[in-house]
C-alpha cells in the first residue's frame, strides 16, 4: 500500500465515522455477532499483550481489560476520530492505563512502532477486514507481528450461506452502502497457510454462517 493510498484510507475512515462514532456501539451490537464469543475464547495468560487492529470505539479493548486486568492491550485505527472515542470510552471505564491507543493503517502497522519489538501474543480483527482495501496484506502483516506461540483472531461477516436468499441479498446490499463486504479470501488465505504446514487454522461459523470466527496459530 502506497503512502497516497494510506492517506486516502485515513480520510475515508474519518469521514465515515466522524458522526457515526457517537451511535456506533449502540447500533452495532444488534448485528456484529460473535464478538463476545471470540473475546472470551482468546487463551490469555498473565503478562501477555494483545493488539486490536481496527479497534474503533474501543469496545472490545474495554471488555478485554475487564476480563483480563493483567493483559497489556493495544489498539490502532485508521480513523483518528474513532481513536478519540476509544480513549474516552477507556477513560470512562477506568481502564485507560491498561490500553495504549494510536493511529495506524492495518496493512502497514509495525510492532516496533508500537513499542513491541518482540511482537504480540495475540492480534485481533473484529469486523474490520471486511472494510480493508487489502485484507490479505493486513493478515500477513498481523501474522508477522506475532510472538512465538502467538495467535491471530478474526471475527467478521461470513457468506450467510445457510440463511434465506432474500435475507442474504438485503444484507449484502445494505452493507455495501458502508463499504463493507464479505472477504472470502481471508479464510482461504489462512486455510492455504495451514495446508502448507505454516500454522494451524480453525473456522467457526456463527448464526448459520451470518458471521465467522477464524483462528490461526503460526508454526514457529
C-alpha positions, 0 to 999 in steps of 0.5 A, a space after each residue: 500500500 502506497 503512502 497516497 493510498 494510506 492517506 486516502 484510507 485515513 480520510 475515508 475512515 474519518 469521514 465515515 465515522 466522524 458522526 457515526 462514532 457517537 451511535 456506533 456501539 449502540 447500533 452495532 451490537 444488534 448485528 456484529 455477532 460473535 464478538 463476545 464469543 471470540 473475546 472470551 475464547 482468546 487463551 490469555 495468560 498473565 503478562 501477555 499483550 494483545 493488539 486490536 487492529 481496527 479497534 474503533 470505539 474501543 469496545 472490545 479493548 474495554 471488555 478485554 481489560 475487564 476480563 483480563 486486568 493483567 493483559 497489556 492491550 493495544 489498539 490502532 485505527 485508521 480513523 483518528 476520530 474513532 481513536 478519540 472515542 476509544 480513549 474516552 470510552 477507556 477513560 470512562 471505564 477506568 481502564 485507560 492505563 491498561 490500553 495504549 491507543 494510536 493511529 495506524 493503517 492495518 496493512 502497514 502497522 509495525 510492532 516496533 512502532 508500537 513499542 513491541 519489538 518482540 511482537 504480540 501474543 495475540 492480534 485481533 480483527 473484529 469486523 474490520 477486514 471486511 472494510 480493508 482495501 487489502 485484507 490479505 496484506 493486513 493478515 500477513 502483516 498481523 501474522 508477522 507481528 506475532 510472538 512465538 506461540 502467538 495467535 491471530 483472531 478474526 471475527 467478521 461477516 461470513 457468506 450467510 450461506 445457510 440463511 434465506 436468499 432474500 435475507 442474504 441479498 438485503 444484507 449484502 446490499 445494505 452493507 455495501 452502502 458502508 463499504 463493507 463486504 464479505 472477504 472470502 479470501 481471508 479464510 482461504 488465505 489462512 486455510 492455504 497457510 495451514 495446508 502448507 504446514 505454516 500454522 494451524 487454522 480453525 473456522 467457526 461459523 456463527 448464526 448459520 454462517 451470518 458471521 465467522 470466527 477464524 483462528 490461526 496459530 503460526 508454526 514457529 
